[in-house]
Amino acid sequence: MLFLRRWIANPGKVGAVLPSSAALGRLVARNVARRPDQWVVELGAGTGTVTRALLGSGIPADRLVVVEIDPDLCAFLRRELPGARVVQGDATALRALLPEGAAGNVGTMVSGIPMLTLPPDLQRRMIDAWLDVMPPDGRLLQYTYSLLSPLPAGRLGLEGRRCGIVMRNLPPAWVWSYRRAG
Ligand SMILES: C[S@@+](CC[C@H](N)C(=O)[O-])C[C@H]1O[C@@H](n2cnc3c(N)ncnc32)[C@H](O)[C@@H]1O
């Protein structure tokens, strides 16, 4: 109900009527890559379905940064996942939200932000802010309801591939993995 209420309050930012399923969270978690010293950053955590899967897959809570722009959703995440490092803020200004040592060392960025509907200049600013804190071989995972790539990979200097589809999600969703081209 909280998710639905936040969607009614801000449909453009929330971008979905229902939260993701646990099955989608697990597919995302299986595609995370990080060296032991690296961080994972989740952007647009909502009510935390994907966060739970990331933590459940063994990513240590002190190496996961959970970013959410909506204050009500942040309060919910802090209550429901007391061990998680939840940061309220805008993913466009990501560097300022990260703890010391994380910038430049984010092995995988996980995004639930509805990128498809953003204007191209905002898309560009977001991706630039994310690449800015990732090492050259860093990975970006984005999930989407779209059959096509949720990001214009070539224009953004990225290479993308589909990791898989989750039918047990309403609607079914794809997970895409991107990295810097070349
Ligand atoms: C489609 S929902 C995904 C929620 C959750 N990850 C899930 O899969 O159920 C998108 C989420 O991104 C958040 N969001 C949108 N724009 C954001 C931004 N610029 N920075 C941080 N979070 C943002 C919204 O508040 C919302 O919770």
The ligand as a Tripos MOL2 file, in Angstrom:
@<TRIPOS>MOLECULE
LIG
   27    29     1     0     0
SMALL
NO_CHARGES

@<TRIPOS>ATOM
      1 C1         10.1950    1.4550  -10.2130 C.3       1 LIG1
      2 S1         10.4810    1.9420   -8.5050 S.3       1 LIG1
      3 C2         11.5160    0.5500   -8.0260 C.3       1 LIG1
      4 C3         11.4130    0.2490   -6.5570 C.3       1 LIG1
      5 C4         12.0980   -1.0360   -6.0890 C.3       1 LIG1
      6 N1         13.5070   -1.0510   -6.4260 N.3       1 LIG1
      7 C5         11.4190   -2.2500   -6.6620 C.2       1 LIG1
      8 O1         12.0140   -2.8360   -7.5810 O.co2     1 LIG1
      9 O2         10.3300   -2.6050   -6.2020 O.co2     1 LIG1
     10 C6         11.6290    3.3000   -8.6920 C.3       1 LIG1
     11 C7         12.1660    3.8700   -7.4040 C.3       1 LIG1
     12 O3         13.1790    4.8320   -7.7310 O.3       1 LIG1
     13 C8         13.0760    5.9570   -6.8720 C.3       1 LIG1
     14 N2         13.7090    7.0880   -7.5720 N.ar      1 LIG1
     15 C9         13.2450    7.7260   -8.6780 C.ar      1 LIG1
     16 N3         14.0910    8.6990   -9.0450 N.ar      1 LIG1
     17 C10        15.1350    8.6610   -8.1690 C.ar      1 LIG1
     18 C11        16.3340    9.4250   -8.0380 C.ar      1 LIG1
     19 N4         16.6300   10.4030   -8.8910 N.pl3     1 LIG1
     20 N5         17.1980    9.1140   -7.0400 N.ar      1 LIG1
     21 C12        16.9020    8.0970   -6.1620 C.ar      1 LIG1
     22 N6         15.7740    7.3530   -6.2270 N.ar      1 LIG1
     23 C13        14.9000    7.6360   -7.2220 C.ar      1 LIG1
     24 C14        11.5580    6.0960   -6.6590 C.3       1 LIG1
     25 O4         11.2360    6.8530   -5.5170 O.3       1 LIG1
     26 C15        11.1440    4.6210   -6.5590 C.3       1 LIG1
     27 O5         11.1830    4.1480   -5.2380 O.3       1 LIG1
@<TRIPOS>BOND
     1     1     2 1
     2     2     3 1
     3     2    10 1
     4     3     4 1
     5     4     5 1
     6     5     6 1
     7     5     7 1
     8     7     8 2
     9     7     9 1
    10    10    11 1
    11    11    12 1
    12    11    26 1
    13    12    13 1
    14    13    14 1
    15    13    24 1
    16    14    15 ar
    17    14    23 ar
    18    15    16 ar
    19    16    17 ar
    20    17    18 ar
    21    17    23 ar
    22    18    19 1
    23    18    20 ar
    24    20    21 ar
    25    21    22 ar
    26    22    23 ar
    27    24    25 1
    28    24    26 1
    29    26    27 1
@<TRIPOS>SUBSTRUCTURE
     1 LIG1         1 GROUP 0 **** ****
